[in-house]
Amino acid sequence: MAELAWVGDELVCSLSAVEKLESLHGDVHIAASAVTAVELVDDALDAVPALKLPGARVPGWMAVGTFYTGIGPDRRKVFAAIHHETPRGVRVRLSDGEFDELVVGAREPEALVAALRREQAPPSAPNR
């Protein structure tokens, strides 16, 4: 199962060996400055566009890899790692990078969203 975590100044989506094969992609590294939002997704599979290239998709069961919303200037490129045992997940909206969004299934998506938001927040200024 894919995992999202802050590693230094990057958000890393670590994939299992099987997910790397399914997606034809390695772990995804995103600069912290490119993360614009982290949000809960109740139906992660539904949040993934239909057009895949490369990747694997079985409707209602799994979506792993690179997906597109369509063709043209308004298309979005989404990297997804979702399996039937983790139908709820996290969407990370991005700017200035390889992907426009990451959508990852999670066993406890509320906790993951809270942790990612908390760890992304800049340290608070010391009280004087």
Secondary structure, DSSP 8 states (H G I E B T S, - for coil): --EEEEETTEEEEE--HHHHHHHT---EEEEGGGEEEEEEESSTGGGS-SEEEEEEEETTTEEEEEEES-SSTT--EEEEEEETT--SEEEEEE-SSS-SEEEEE-SSHHHHHHHHHHHHS-------
